[in-house]
């Protein structure tokens, strides 16, 4: 135990060049969705929901599935808010797969579908898509409060709009 602690402490005494080199081996650079970016995604989601005359809950998370922005439209079901967040988490935890695509991919695997459906925080039905910037999943948008088909179409259109804005 002491040797490990010493090695960690010793690492901090390295020159800046050696520290950077060491960290490069043990870390990876990445992009992170900002609050401003999440708010852009949320605003686009709310605008799209209005166009569809829907009453949705819309959530935006970062790449870890942590909530960055959320809105429940007037008359949207309160419980659907948690489902919208779960859709975001499902997307980022399954490598950016859209939630409706995940369900379709597992449709022939009854045991797997039942197993996944019983996991807390998993929502494998339409309405969740990744936010991708420069080929990296930086977050997700999840919507809930309508049919899976409507939410899938909503989310796909939304993510195209968000990626155009976020890539700019």
C-alpha positions, 0 to 999 in steps of 0.5 A: 500500500505504501509503495502505491501511495509513494508512486502516486506522490512521486508522480506529482514531482515529475517535470511538466514534460514527463507529467504530460507524457505520463498522463497522455498514456493514461487519459484521452482527450475529449470534447464535452457538451457545455451548458450552452450547448445543452440549452441549444439542444433543449431549445431546438427540442422544445421548438420541434415539440411545438411544431408537432403540437406535442407535450413532451418532456425533453432532457439533455445529458452529457456523455456520462448521462448526467443531466445538463438541461431539462424542460417539461412542457405544459400538460406533459406527464410528470413521470415522462420526465424521468423516462426522457432522462433514462433515454439519454442515459441509455443512448450514452451508455450504449455507445450512442445508439438511438433508443429505438434502434437499440430496441430493434437490435435486441428484438429477436433476443427475448431474454436480453430484452427482458434483462435490459428492460429490468435494469434501472435507467434503461429505456430502449424505445423511441425518443433518445438520440446522441449528440455527436460532434466531430465523431464523438458522442458528447451527450444525448437528447431524450424526449418522452410523452408521446408515441415511440414512433412520434418521439423517434421522428422528433428525436432524429430531426432534432439531432440533425438540427443540433449537430448542425448548430453545435458543429458550427 
